[in-house]
Amino acid sequence: MDSIQDLVNLLRQGGADLPSAQIKQLTREFAPQDSELRSQLASSASQDGSDLASHLATELFRLAARSIPQNAESSSKKVDALPQDIEISTYALRLARNVVAGCQDLQNIFWDKIKILDSVLSFTTAFAQVHDEIYRPLIRAAGQLLSNLLMANESTQTSFWARYIETGSSELGDAQLILRLLASSDHGTLVATILILLTCCRGSQERSRQLATSPACRPSLEMLLSILEQSFRDFAEAEHDSSGSPIDELDELSSLTYSLFSHLFARQLFGPMLINIAPAATVPDSEEADVPHNPVTGSQRTLLGLFDAYIYAGADEYGEVSHRQNPQENPDVEALLSTFVRLGIHLRSAMTQLPRPPIPGSSASGDIGPPLPGFDARTLIGVPQAIVLVVQCMSEWMVLSSKRVDEAKGEGSDAEKVDPFVLAGRRLLERKRGLAKENLAKVVVGSGDPLANHSFSPQDPVGVAISLLREAAAVFPAESPFKSSNATSNSTSSTTRPTDAPQDHVLSHTGASSLSTASPAATQLENAGGPGKMAFTYLKRELVRLVGIVSFVEARGGSESDKEGVRDVQDYVRELGGLFVVLGMTQVDELNPYIREHAVFALRNLLAGNQTSQDLIAQLRKVEEPQS
């Protein structure tokens, strides 16, 4: 205790000789979690009303202010502090960080003096300083101090959130401190900042909700998603890099950030987050007001990928702390459905403007003409990938829910009544089937081409899936892995005959491999900066898999409501002409080797127990011509 009092006295006296040695020595003494010195300081403050801890906080925070140059506010140019001032400021914050670690009494005392640090936080986290290596140790120490102040302390967490997240301090203005810290490229600073958010959100459902839904928190969410995406990229590169990249550090950062989003997912905040980071509905530039906007952002794609990984990992603790009045209303389910339909309608509309490949034997040249007026391939960037992620989320959710129901039945329990994740998965499946029934009544029988004439509503996921499948198959047809036996790379003559396909397989209608043909739509998209054909290949596979899942019901053991729902899906797909679309997916496709299996499964489910659909497919059987 005498050493602490001596340090406080030295700091009060000021002078040119700063007590760097004493500060570093005390920092080491406070480092252990069970530091005796920390216990003595905390007990003296609580028992005899000593102000030593308060004085220590005041003097250390004032010493940290030496990092701010005297003329920083008046100068119009960037002004750097002296290196020795930055160094002593860093020492001061490191000591404060160690003093408060794991002790609520000291956390509260030091937090009461936090206002002294506002000017330090404002200056060091400004754009110029946060990217300056000389300030990195100081900014890292500040972030770690804040993290330790909040750990397991609801009082300081509440005060911090109100001061730096909800309203912002007078020194920092409107810019959030968290957003400033996330702009750093320093690993230690980022880890401390994410720990701050994780600590605050784990302690409060309301703070979790604000982070996910508040427009003020949107920039921070987007920054977190950007950091995580870059961290994954760096980690992947580091695994194959012989230069000794810090894989462990990258993995730590990724793990903490994923833990934060997993916490938000478990509280059913994925849907609100997806909406919060959605793009603006219109392009702000008045001169480009007529140019269609891109309906999905990179942040949304990253968030969808995270949610897909969360579901695939088992969706632990999902919905356990979200006490909704009506458990049937799930914002995550509604967000997935609405996003799928919205993006699907956008992509379908764009694909109708793309050129179709020439039919073999026709006189069409297949040349790529100019894009249609109003078509902007840039509005498709990331859209197929986003739809694939949405479909994967829905498919995995429904499959995992059904699996848990089966496991619960085997154990003699009812998972649908106790597991919020299963309840939401069943809700997702029932919503799709219920919407299919509603839209079935809107199909005009005998209207020629139902898919072309049908007006898809924002509540029609099954219809949009079938329509997307047809358009994707028309624009990017299956490519046979079997080359034509007597054709050159440039030949499209009607006399060209492909080699025979393996038993139980059929060739694509092109009869040519991807090595010898190029889709005019793919070329036009790539030339205009849009997505490539591989994105549409994955899209077809996931869509046909989704159709198979929605139309599946156990022949024995399935409930009557499930059987009725599947029958509605079967009838709706048939009336839209979707049976032939799914049948077309059974072709061998060099770029999509497993789509045939998914298509066979989907076709089996669409025909099971439905005589009308079976009769329709039976009309395609080859009829032997009578011998004369």
C-alpha positions as CSV (number, residue, x, y, z in Angstrom):
1,M,0.0,0.0,0.0
2,D,2.9,2.4,0.7
3,S,4.1,2.0,-2.9
4,I,0.7,3.0,-4.2
5,Q,0.6,6.1,-1.9
6,D,4.1,7.0,-2.9
7,L,3.1,6.8,-6.6
8,V,0.0,9.0,-6.0
9,N,2.2,11.6,-4.2
10,L,4.7,11.6,-7.0
11,L,2.0,12.1,-9.7
12,R,0.5,14.9,-7.7
13,Q,3.8,16.7,-7.5
14,G,4.2,16.6,-11.3
15,G,7.6,17.6,-12.6
16,A,9.8,16.6,-15.4
17,D,10.9,13.3,-13.9
18,L,8.0,10.9,-14.4
19,P,7.8,7.7,-12.2
20,S,7.9,5.2,-15.1
21,A,9.8,2.7,-13.0
22,Q,7.3,2.8,-10.2
23,I,4.4,2.4,-12.6
24,K,5.9,-0.6,-14.3
25,Q,6.7,-2.2,-11.0
26,L,3.2,-1.8,-9.7
27,T,1.8,-3.1,-13.1
28,R,3.7,-6.3,-12.5
29,E,2.5,-6.6,-8.9
30,F,-1.2,-6.2,-10.0
31,A,-0.9,-8.6,-12.9
32,P,-1.8,-11.9,-11.0
33,Q,-5.5,-12.5,-10.7
34,D,-5.1,-13.1,-6.9
35,S,-2.8,-10.1,-6.4
36,E,-2.6,-9.3,-2.6
37,L,-2.0,-5.7,-3.4
38,R,-5.4,-5.5,-5.3
39,S,-7.1,-7.1,-2.3
40,Q,-5.6,-4.6,0.1
41,L,-6.5,-1.6,-2.1
42,A,-10.1,-2.8,-2.4
43,S,-10.5,-3.6,1.3
44,S,-9.1,-0.2,2.3
45,A,-11.6,1.5,0.1
46,S,-14.6,-0.5,1.4
47,Q,-13.7,-0.7,5.1
48,D,-12.1,2.6,6.2
49,G,-13.4,4.8,3.5
50,S,-9.9,5.5,2.1
51,D,-9.7,7.6,-1.0
52,L,-6.4,6.1,-2.1
53,A,-8.0,4.1,-5.0
54,S,-9.9,7.1,-6.1
55,H,-6.8,9.3,-6.0
56,L,-4.9,6.6,-7.9
57,A,-7.6,6.5,-10.7
58,T,-7.6,10.3,-11.0
59,E,-3.8,10.6,-11.2
60,L,-3.4,7.7,-13.7
61,F,-6.1,9.1,-16.0
62,R,-4.6,12.5,-15.8
63,L,-1.2,11.1,-16.6
64,A,-2.7,9.3,-19.6
65,A,-3.8,12.7,-20.9
66,R,-0.2,13.5,-21.6
67,S,-0.7,11.6,-24.9
68,I,-2.7,14.6,-26.2
69,P,-0.4,17.3,-27.6
70,Q,-1.0,20.8,-26.1
71,N,-1.8,22.3,-29.5
72,A,-3.8,19.4,-30.9
73,E,-7.1,21.2,-30.8
74,S,-5.9,24.5,-32.2
75,S,-3.7,23.1,-35.0
76,S,-5.4,22.4,-38.4
77,K,-2.7,19.8,-39.1
78,K,-2.1,16.4,-37.5
79,V,0.0,16.9,-34.4
80,D,1.8,14.0,-32.8
81,A,2.6,13.7,-29.1
82,L,6.2,13.2,-28.0
83,P,7.1,9.5,-27.9
84,Q,7.9,9.6,-24.2
85,D,4.5,11.1,-23.5
86,I,2.8,8.3,-25.4
87,E,4.9,5.8,-23.6
88,I,4.1,7.0,-20.1
89,S,0.4,7.3,-21.0
90,T,0.5,3.7,-22.0
91,Y,2.1,2.7,-18.8
92,A,-0.6,4.5,-16.8
93,L,-3.5,2.8,-18.6
94,R,-1.8,-0.6,-18.3
95,L,-1.5,-0.1,-14.5
96,A,-5.2,0.9,-14.3
97,R,-6.1,-2.1,-16.4
98,N,-4.4,-4.5,-14.0
99,V,-5.7,-2.7,-10.9
100,V,-9.4,-3.2,-11.8
101,A,-9.2,-6.7,-13.1
102,G,-11.8,-8.9,-11.4
103,C,-12.6,-6.5,-8.6
104,Q,-16.0,-4.8,-8.6
105,D,-15.2,-2.3,-5.9
106,L,-12.2,-1.0,-7.8
107,Q,-14.1,-1.2,-11.1
108,N,-16.7,1.1,-9.7
109,I,-14.1,3.5,-8.2
110,F,-12.2,3.8,-11.5
111,W,-15.4,4.1,-13.6
112,D,-16.4,7.1,-11.5
113,K,-13.3,8.9,-13.0
114,I,-13.8,7.7,-16.6
115,K,-14.8,11.2,-17.7
116,I,-11.2,12.3,-17.4
117,L,-10.3,9.7,-20.1
118,D,-12.8,11.1,-22.6
119,S,-10.4,13.5,-24.2
120,V,-7.8,10.7,-24.4
121,L,-10.2,8.3,-26.0
122,S,-11.4,11.0,-28.4
123,F,-7.9,12.0,-29.6
124,T,-6.3,8.5,-29.8
125,T,-9.2,6.9,-31.6
126,A,-9.4,9.6,-34.3
127,F,-8.8,8.4,-37.8
128,A,-5.2,9.8,-38.0
129,Q,-4.1,8.2,-34.7
130,V,-5.9,4.9,-34.8
131,H,-4.0,4.1,-38.0
132,D,-0.6,5.3,-36.6
133,E,1.6,2.6,-35.3
134,I,3.1,4.8,-32.6
135,Y,-0.3,5.0,-30.9
136,R,-1.2,1.3,-31.1
137,P,0.1,0.3,-27.6
138,L,-1.8,3.2,-26.0
139,I,-5.1,2.5,-27.9
140,R,-4.8,-1.2,-27.1
141,A,-4.3,-0.4,-23.4
142,A,-7.3,1.8,-23.4
143,G,-9.5,-0.9,-24.9
144,Q,-8.2,-3.5,-22.5
145,L,-8.9,-1.1,-19.5
146,L,-12.5,-0.6,-20.7
147,S,-12.9,-4.4,-21.1
148,N,-11.7,-5.0,-17.5
149,L,-13.9,-2.3,-16.1
150,L,-17.0,-4.0,-17.5
151,M,-16.2,-7.6,-16.8
152,A,-18.9,-9.2,-14.5
153,N,-20.1,-5.8,-13.4
154,E,-23.7,-4.9,-14.4
155,S,-23.4,-1.4,-13.0
156,T,-20.4,-0.4,-15.1
157,Q,-21.9,-2.2,-18.2
158,T,-25.1,-0.2,-17.9
159,S,-23.2,3.1,-17.5
160,F,-20.8,2.3,-20.3
161,W,-23.7,1.5,-22.7
162,A,-25.6,4.6,-21.9
163,R,-22.5,6.8,-22.2
164,Y,-20.7,5.4,-25.3
165,I,-23.4,3.5,-27.2
166,E,-26.8,5.1,-26.7
167,T,-25.9,8.8,-26.6
168,G,-22.1,9.2,-26.9
169,S,-20.0,11.4,-24.7
170,S,-19.5,15.1,-25.4
171,E,-15.9,14.5,-26.4
172,L,-16.7,11.9,-28.9
173,G,-19.8,13.5,-30.4
174,D,-22.0,11.4,-32.5
175,A,-19.3,8.9,-33.4
176,Q,-19.5,5.7,-31.3
177,L,-16.4,4.8,-29.4
178,I,-16.9,1.2,-30.4
179,L,-16.9,2.1,-34.1
180,R,-13.7,4.1,-33.6
181,L,-12.0,1.2,-31.9
182,L,-13.1,-1.3,-34.5
183,A,-11.4,0.8,-37.2
184,S,-8.0,-0.2,-35.7
185,S,-6.0,-2.8,-37.4
186,D,-4.3,-3.9,-34.2
187,H,-5.2,-7.4,-33.1
188,G,-5.2,-6.7,-29.3
189,T,-7.4,-3.6,-29.7
190,L,-10.0,-5.6,-31.8
191,V,-10.0,-8.4,-29.3
192,A,-10.6,-6.0,-26.4
193,T,-13.4,-4.2,-28.3
194,I,-15.2,-7.4,-29.2
195,L,-14.9,-8.5,-25.6
196,I,-16.5,-5.2,-24.5
197,L,-19.5,-5.9,-26.8
198,L,-19.7,-9.6,-25.8
199,T,-19.6,-8.7,-22.1
200,C,-22.3,-6.0,-22.4
201,C,-24.6,-8.1,-24.5
202,R,-24.4,-11.3,-22.5
203,G,-25.5,-9.4,-19.4
204,S,-28.6,-7.9,-21.0
205,Q,-31.3,-8.9,-23.5
206,E,-32.1,-5.2,-24.1
207,R,-28.5,-4.3,-25.0
208,S,-28.3,-7.3,-27.3
209,R,-31.5,-6.1,-29.0
210,Q,-30.1,-2.5,-29.4
211,L,-26.9,-3.7,-30.9
212,A,-28.9,-5.8,-33.5
213,T,-31.6,-3.4,-34.3
214,S,-30.5,0.2,-33.6
215,P,-29.7,2.2,-36.7
216,A,-27.0,3.9,-34.7
217,C,-25.3,0.4,-34.2
218,R,-25.6,-0.5,-37.9
219,P,-22.0,0.8,-38.8
220,S,-20.6,-1.2,-35.9
221,L,-22.4,-4.4,-37.1
222,E,-21.1,-3.9,-40.6
223,M,-17.6,-3.3,-39.3
224,L,-17.7,-6.5,-37.2
225,L,-18.9,-8.5,-40.2
226,S,-16.1,-7.0,-42.4
227,I,-13.5,-7.8,-39.7
228,L,-14.8,-11.4,-39.4
229,E,-14.8,-11.9,-43.2
230,Q,-11.3,-10.6,-43.5
231,S,-10.2,-12.7,-40.5
232,F,-11.5,-15.8,-42.2
233,R,-9.6,-14.9,-45.4
234,D,-6.4,-14.3,-43.6
235,F,-6.8,-17.5,-41.6
236,A,-7.3,-19.6,-44.8
237,E,-4.2,-18.0,-46.4
238,A,-2.2,-18.5,-43.2
239,E,-2.8,-22.3,-43.2
240,H,-1.0,-22.5,-46.5
241,D,1.6,-19.8,-45.9
242,S,5.1,-20.9,-45.0
243,S,6.0,-17.4,-43.8
244,G,4.7,-18.1,-40.3
245,S,1.5,-16.1,-40.3
246,P,-0.1,-15.8,-36.8
247,I,-2.8,-18.4,-37.2
248,D,-3.6,-18.5,-33.5
249,E,-4.3,-14.8,-33.3
250,L,-6.5,-14.8,-36.3
251,D,-8.4,-17.8,-34.9
252,E,-8.9,-16.0,-31.6
253,L,-10.3,-13.0,-33.2
254,S,-12.6,-15.1,-35.4
255,S,-13.8,-17.1,-32.5
256,L,-14.6,-14.1,-30.3
257,T,-16.5,-12.4,-33.1
258,Y,-18.4,-15.5,-34.0
259,S,-19.3,-15.9,-30.3
260,L,-20.8,-12.5,-30.3
261,F,-23.0,-13.2,-33.3
262,S,-23.9,-16.7,-31.9
263,H,-25.1,-14.9,-28.8
264,L,-27.3,-12.6,-30.9
265,F,-28.6,-15.5,-33.0
266,A,-29.5,-17.5,-29.9
267,R,-31.7,-14.5,-28.8
268,Q,-33.6,-14.7,-32.2
269,L,-32.0,-11.5,-33.4
270,F,-30.7,-12.7,-36.8
271,G,-33.8,-11.5,-38.6
272,P,-33.8,-8.0,-37.1
273,M,-30.0,-7.8,-37.9
274,L,-30.5,-8.8,-41.5
275,I,-33.1,-6.0,-41.9
276,N,-31.0,-3.5,-40.0
277,I,-28.1,-3.8,-42.5
278,A,-30.2,-4.0,-45.6
279,P,-29.3,-1.6,-48.4
280,A,-31.2,1.6,-49.1
281,A,-34.3,1.1,-51.4
282,T,-33.1,3.7,-53.9
283,V,-29.9,5.0,-55.3
284,P,-29.2,8.4,-53.6
285,D,-27.8,10.1,-56.7
286,S,-30.6,11.9,-58.4
287,E,-28.9,11.5,-61.8
288,E,-28.9,7.7,-61.3
289,A,-32.4,7.5,-59.7
290,D,-33.6,5.2,-62.5
291,V,-30.7,2.7,-62.1
292,P,-31.9,-0.4,-60.2
293,H,-30.1,-0.8,-56.8
294,N,-28.3,-3.9,-55.7
295,P,-30.8,-5.6,-53.3
296,V,-28.2,-7.3,-51.0
297,T,-25.0,-6.0,-49.3
298,G,-21.7,-7.8,-48.6
299,S,-22.5,-7.5,-44.9
300,Q,-25.8,-9.3,-45.4
301,R,-24.0,-12.2,-47.3
302,T,-21.5,-12.5,-44.4
303,L,-24.3,-12.5,-41.9
304,L,-26.2,-15.2,-43.8
305,G,-23.0,-17.3,-43.9
306,L,-22.6,-17.0,-40.2
307,F,-26.2,-18.0,-39.5
308,D,-25.8,-20.9,-41.8
309,A,-22.7,-22.0,-39.9
310,Y,-24.6,-21.5,-36.6
311,I,-27.5,-23.7,-37.7
312,Y,-25.1,-26.3,-39.1
313,A,-23.2,-26.4,-35.7
314,G,-26.5,-27.2,-33.9
315,A,-27.9,-23.8,-33.0
316,D,-27.1,-24.1,-29.3
317,E,-29.3,-22.2,-26.8
318,Y,-31.5,-20.9,-29.6
319,G,-34.5,-19.1,-28.2
320,E,-33.9,-20.2,-24.7
321,V,-33.9,-16.7,-23.3
322,S,-36.3,-15.0,-25.7
323,H,-39.6,-15.1,-24.0
324,R,-42.0,-14.2,-26.8
325,Q,-45.6,-13.8,-26.1
326,N,-46.4,-15.8,-29.3
327,P,-43.8,-18.4,-30.0
328,Q,-45.4,-19.0,-33.4
329,E,-44.1,-15.5,-34.5
330,N,-40.4,-15.9,-35.2
331,P,-38.6,-12.9,-36.8
332,D,-35.8,-15.1,-38.1
333,V,-38.2,-17.3,-40.1
334,E,-40.0,-14.3,-41.5
335,A,-36.7,-12.6,-42.5
336,L,-35.5,-15.7,-44.3
337,L,-38.8,-16.1,-46.2
338,S,-39.1,-12.4,-47.2
339,T,-35.5,-12.1,-48.2
340,F,-35.6,-15.2,-50.3
341,V,-38.7,-14.1,-52.2
342,R,-37.5,-10.5,-52.6
343,L,-34.1,-11.5,-53.9
344,G,-35.6,-14.3,-56.0
345,I,-38.1,-12.0,-57.8
346,H,-35.2,-9.5,-58.5
347,L,-33.0,-12.3,-59.9
348,R,-35.8,-13.8,-61.9
349,S,-36.7,-10.5,-63.5
350,A,-33.0,-10.0,-64.4
351,M,-32.6,-13.4,-65.9
352,T,-35.5,-13.0,-68.2
353,Q,-33.4,-10.3,-69.9
354,L,-30.4,-12.5,-70.5
355,P,-29.8,-14.3,-73.8
356,R,-30.7,-18.0,-74.1
357,P,-28.1,-20.4,-75.6
358,P,-28.9,-21.6,-79.2
359,I,-30.7,-24.9,-79.5
360,P,-28.6,-27.5,-81.3
361,G,-29.5,-27.8,-84.9
362,S,-31.2,-24.4,-85.1
363,S,-30.0,-21.5,-87.3
364,A,-29.4,-19.3,-84.3
365,S,-25.8,-18.1,-84.1
366,G,-25.7,-17.6,-80.4
367,D,-23.9,-14.3,-80.7
368,I,-24.0,-12.1,-77.7
369,G,-26.0,-8.9,-78.5
370,P,-26.0,-5.7,-76.5
371,P,-27.8,-5.9,-73.2
372,L,-31.4,-4.9,-73.1
373,P,-32.2,-1.3,-72.1
374,G,-32.4,-0.8,-68.4
375,F,-30.4,-4.0,-67.7
376,D,-27.5,-3.5,-65.3
377,A,-25.6,-6.6,-64.4
378,R,-24.1,-4.8,-61.4
379,T,-27.4,-5.2,-59.6
380,L,-26.9,-9.0,-59.7
381,I,-23.5,-8.9,-57.9
382,G,-23.8,-11.2,-54.9
383,V,-27.5,-11.9,-55.4
384,P,-27.2,-15.6,-56.5
385,Q,-24.7,-16.2,-53.7
386,A,-27.0,-14.6,-51.2
387,I,-30.0,-16.7,-52.4
388,V,-27.9,-19.8,-52.0
389,L,-27.1,-18.9,-48.4
390,V,-30.7,-18.1,-47.6
391,V,-31.8,-21.5,-49.1
392,Q,-29.1,-23.3,-47.2
393,C,-30.2,-21.7,-44.0
394,M,-33.8,-22.8,-44.5
395,S,-33.0,-26.3,-45.7
396,E,-30.6,-27.0,-42.9
397,W,-33.0,-25.6,-40.3
398,M,-35.9,-27.8,-41.6
399,V,-33.8,-30.9,-41.8
400,L,-32.2,-30.5,-38.4
401,S,-35.6,-29.8,-36.8
402,S,-37.1,-32.9,-38.3
403,K,-34.1,-34.9,-37.1
404,R,-34.5,-33.6,-33.5
405,V,-38.2,-34.4,-33.6
406,D,-37.4,-38.0,-34.6
407,E,-34.8,-38.3,-31.9
408,A,-37.2,-37.0,-29.3
409,K,-39.9,-39.5,-30.4
410,G,-37.3,-42.2,-29.9
411,E,-36.7,-41.0,-26.4
412,G,-40.4,-40.7,-25.7
413,S,-40.5,-36.9,-25.5
414,D,-42.0,-34.1,-27.6
415,A,-39.2,-31.8,-28.9
416,E,-41.7,-29.5,-30.6
417,K,-43.0,-28.4,-27.3
418,V,-39.7,-27.8,-25.5
419,D,-37.1,-26.9,-28.2
420,P,-37.5,-23.4,-29.6
421,F,-35.2,-24.2,-32.5
422,V,-37.4,-27.2,-33.5
423,L,-40.6,-25.1,-33.1
424,A,-39.2,-22.4,-35.4
425,G,-38.0,-25.0,-37.9
426,R,-41.5,-26.5,-38.0
427,R,-42.9,-23.0,-38.3
428,L,-40.7,-22.4,-41.3
429,L,-41.8,-25.7,-43.0
430,E,-45.5,-25.1,-42.2
431,R,-45.3,-21.5,-43.5
432,K,-44.0,-22.7,-46.9
433,R,-46.7,-25.3,-47.2
434,G,-49.4,-22.9,-46.1
435,L,-48.3,-20.3,-48.6
436,A,-48.3,-22.9,-51.3
437,K,-51.9,-23.6,-50.5
438,E,-52.9,-20.0,-50.6
439,N,-51.1,-19.4,-53.9
440,L,-52.5,-22.6,-55.5
441,A,-55.9,-20.9,-55.5
442,K,-54.5,-18.0,-57.5
443,V,-53.2,-20.1,-60.4
444,V,-55.3,-19.7,-63.5
445,V,-55.8,-23.2,-65.0
446,G,-55.3,-23.3,-68.8
447,S,-53.5,-20.0,-69.0
448,G,-50.8,-21.3,-71.3
449,D,-47.5,-20.9,-69.5
450,P,-48.4,-20.6,-65.8
451,L,-44.9,-19.6,-64.7
452,A,-44.7,-16.8,-67.3
453,N,-48.2,-15.6,-66.6
454,H,-48.3,-16.0,-62.9
455,S,-47.8,-12.9,-60.7
456,F,-45.6,-13.9,-57.8
457,S,-46.5,-12.3,-54.5
458,P,-44.1,-11.4,-51.7
459,Q,-45.5,-14.5,-49.9
460,D,-44.8,-17.2,-52.4
461,P,-41.5,-19.0,-51.7
462,V,-42.4,-22.2,-53.5
463,G,-43.5,-20.5,-56.6
464,V,-40.4,-18.3,-56.7
465,A,-38.1,-21.4,-56.2
466,I,-39.7,-23.2,-59.2
467,S,-39.6,-20.0,-61.3
468,L,-35.9,-19.4,-60.5
469,L,-35.1,-23.0,-61.3
470,R,-36.7,-22.7,-64.8
471,E,-35.0,-19.5,-65.6
472,A,-31.6,-20.7,-64.4
473,A,-31.9,-23.9,-66.4
474,A,-32.9,-21.9,-69.5
475,V,-30.1,-19.4,-69.2
476,F,-27.4,-21.7,-67.9
477,P,-28.4,-25.2,-69.1
478,A,-26.8,-28.4,-67.9
479,E,-23.5,-29.1,-69.6
480,S,-22.8,-32.7,-70.5
481,P,-19.4,-34.1,-69.5
482,F,-19.4,-36.1,-72.8
483,K,-17.9,-34.4,-75.8
484,S,-19.4,-34.8,-79.2
485,S,-17.7,-37.7,-80.9
486,N,-17.2,-36.0,-84.3
487,A,-17.3,-32.3,-83.5
488,T,-14.6,-29.7,-83.2
489,S,-14.7,-27.0,-80.5
490,N,-16.5,-24.6,-82.8
491,S,-18.9,-27.0,-84.4
492,T,-22.6,-26.8,-83.6
493,S,-23.9,-28.7,-86.6
494,S,-27.1,-30.6,-86.3
495,T,-25.3,-33.6,-87.6
496,T,-23.1,-33.7,-84.5
497,R,-23.9,-36.7,-82.4
498,P,-22.7,-36.9,-78.8
499,T,-21.2,-40.1,-77.3
500,D,-23.6,-42.3,-75.5
501,A,-24.4,-41.5,-71.8
502,P,-23.9,-44.0,-69.1
503,Q,-26.7,-46.4,-68.2
504,D,-29.6,-44.6,-66.4
505,H,-28.3,-41.2,-67.4
506,V,-29.3,-38.7,-70.1
507,L,-27.3,-36.1,-71.9
508,S,-28.1,-32.4,-71.6
509,H,-29.9,-31.0,-74.5
510,T,-26.8,-29.2,-75.7
511,G,-24.9,-32.5,-76.1
512,A,-21.6,-30.6,-75.6
513,S,-19.1,-30.2,-72.7
514,S,-18.3,-27.0,-71.0
515,L,-14.9,-27.1,-72.6
516,S,-16.3,-26.4,-76.0
517,T,-19.2,-24.1,-75.3
518,A,-19.7,-20.9,-73.5
519,S,-23.1,-19.6,-72.3
520,P,-23.9,-16.2,-73.9
521,A,-25.6,-15.2,-70.7
522,A,-22.5,-16.0,-68.6
523,T,-20.3,-14.1,-71.0
524,Q,-22.6,-11.1,-71.0
525,L,-22.7,-11.1,-67.2
526,E,-19.0,-11.4,-66.7
527,N,-18.3,-8.7,-69.3
528,A,-20.6,-6.4,-67.5
529,G,-19.1,-7.1,-64.0
530,G,-21.9,-9.5,-62.9
531,P,-21.7,-12.9,-61.3
532,G,-20.3,-15.9,-63.2
533,K,-22.2,-19.1,-64.1
534,M,-20.8,-21.1,-61.2
535,A,-23.0,-19.0,-58.9
536,F,-26.1,-20.1,-60.8
537,T,-24.9,-23.7,-60.8
538,Y,-25.0,-23.7,-57.0
539,L,-28.3,-21.9,-57.1
540,K,-29.9,-24.7,-59.1
541,R,-28.7,-27.4,-56.8
542,E,-29.9,-25.7,-53.6
543,L,-33.3,-24.8,-55.1
544,V,-34.0,-28.3,-56.2
545,R,-32.9,-29.6,-52.8
546,L,-35.3,-27.1,-51.1
547,V,-38.2,-28.3,-53.2
548,G,-37.4,-31.9,-52.2
549,I,-37.4,-31.0,-48.5
550,V,-40.6,-29.0,-48.5
551,S,-42.4,-31.8,-50.4
552,F,-41.2,-34.7,-48.1
553,V,-43.4,-36.5,-45.6
554,E,-42.9,-39.9,-44.0
555,A,-45.3,-42.4,-45.5
556,R,-45.7,-43.9,-42.1
557,G,-45.7,-41.7,-39.0
558,G,-46.4,-38.5,-40.8
559,S,-49.2,-36.4,-39.3
560,E,-52.3,-35.6,-41.3
561,S,-51.5,-31.9,-41.3
562,D,-48.0,-32.7,-42.8
563,K,-49.6,-34.9,-45.5
564,E,-52.1,-32.2,-46.4
565,G,-49.4,-29.6,-46.5
566,V,-47.3,-31.8,-48.8
567,R,-50.3,-32.4,-51.0
568,D,-50.7,-28.6,-51.4
569,V,-47.1,-28.3,-52.4
570,Q,-47.4,-31.1,-54.9
571,D,-50.5,-29.6,-56.5
572,Y,-49.0,-26.1,-56.6
573,V,-45.8,-27.2,-58.2
574,R,-47.7,-29.3,-60.8
575,E,-50.1,-26.4,-61.7
576,L,-47.1,-24.1,-62.2
577,G,-45.5,-26.6,-64.6
578,G,-42.8,-27.3,-62.0
579,L,-42.8,-31.0,-62.4
580,F,-41.1,-30.7,-65.8
581,V,-38.7,-28.2,-64.4
582,V,-37.6,-30.6,-61.7
583,L,-37.5,-33.4,-64.2
584,G,-35.1,-31.4,-66.3
585,M,-32.7,-31.2,-63.4
586,T,-32.0,-34.9,-63.7
587,Q,-29.7,-34.4,-66.6
588,V,-26.0,-35.0,-66.2
589,D,-24.3,-31.7,-65.5
590,E,-20.5,-31.4,-65.6
591,L,-20.6,-28.3,-63.3
592,N,-23.2,-29.8,-60.9
593,P,-22.5,-33.5,-60.4
594,Y,-24.9,-34.0,-57.5
595,I,-27.9,-32.1,-58.7
596,R,-29.3,-35.3,-60.4
597,E,-29.6,-37.1,-57.0
598,H,-31.3,-34.1,-55.4
599,A,-33.7,-33.8,-58.4
600,V,-34.6,-37.5,-58.2
601,F,-35.4,-37.1,-54.5
602,A,-37.5,-34.0,-55.2
603,L,-39.4,-35.7,-58.1
604,R,-40.1,-38.7,-55.9
605,N,-41.6,-36.6,-53.2
606,L,-43.6,-34.5,-55.6
607,L,-45.2,-37.6,-57.1
608,A,-45.6,-39.7,-54.0
609,G,-49.3,-40.4,-53.3
610,N,-50.4,-37.9,-56.0
611,Q,-52.1,-39.7,-58.9
612,T,-52.8,-36.5,-60.9
613,S,-49.1,-35.7,-60.9
614,Q,-48.1,-39.3,-61.7
615,D,-50.5,-39.3,-64.7
616,L,-48.9,-36.2,-66.0
617,I,-45.4,-37.6,-65.9
618,A,-46.7,-40.9,-67.4
619,Q,-47.6,-39.0,-70.5
620,L,-43.9,-38.6,-71.2
621,R,-43.3,-42.4,-71.6
622,K,-42.2,-43.5,-75.0
623,V,-45.0,-45.0,-77.0
624,E,-44.0,-47.8,-79.3
625,E,-45.1,-47.2,-82.9
626,P,-47.3,-50.0,-84.2
627,Q,-45.5,-52.1,-86.7
628,S,-47.0,-52.0,-90.2
